[in-house]
């Protein structure tokens, strides 16, 4: 098993979960509460960061960098 592949895959899945949770919180807010939107924003930013990290890992895998 390639450790980089599992790290890339888990980062991608974690990013998807964080993005989905953040967007779901933002969309389902009926009463505007600042704390919920801050949490949603942090989750979305974390999700984007994890997706970028997974993409960079996959790019290094394709190039053969170690």
C-alpha positions in Angstrom: 0.0 0.0 0.0 1.3 3.4 -1.0 1.3 5.8 2.0 1.1 8.9 -0.2 -2.0 7.6 -1.9 -3.8 6.9 1.3 -2.8 10.4 2.6 -4.1 12.0 -0.5 -7.3 10.1 -0.5 -8.0 10.8 3.2 -7.3 14.5 2.8 -9.6 14.6 -0.2 -12.4 12.9 1.7 -11.9 15.1 4.8 -12.0 18.1 2.6 -15.3 17.0 1.0 -16.8 16.4 4.4 -15.7 19.8 5.8 -17.0 21.6 2.7 -20.3 19.7 2.8 -20.9 20.4 6.5 -19.9 24.1 6.1 -22.2 24.6 3.2 -25.0 22.7 4.8 -24.8 24.9 8.0 -24.7 28.1 5.9 -27.7 27.0 3.8 -29.9 25.8 6.6 -29.6 28.8 8.9 -33.1 30.2 9.4 -32.2 32.7 12.1 -29.0 34.6 11.3 -26.6 33.8 14.1 -23.0 35.1 13.7 -21.5 32.1 15.5 -23.0 29.6 13.1 -21.8 31.5 10.0 -18.3 31.7 11.5 -18.3 28.0 12.0 -19.5 27.4 8.5 -16.8 29.7 7.1 -14.1 27.9 9.1 -15.3 24.5 7.8 -15.4 25.7 4.2 -11.9 27.2 4.5 -10.6 24.0 6.1 -12.3 21.9 3.3 -10.7 24.0 0.6 -7.3 23.8 2.2 -7.6 20.0 2.5 -8.6 19.7 -1.1 -5.6 21.8 -2.2 -3.3 19.7 -0.1 -4.7 16.5 -1.7 -4.2 18.0 -5.2 -0.6 18.9 -4.4 0.1 15.5 -3.1 -1.4 13.9 -6.2 0.7 16.2 -8.4 3.9 15.2 -6.7 2.9 11.5 -7.0 2.4 11.9 -10.8 5.8 13.7 -11.2 7.5 11.0 -9.2 8.9 13.5 -6.6 9.7 12.0 -3.2 
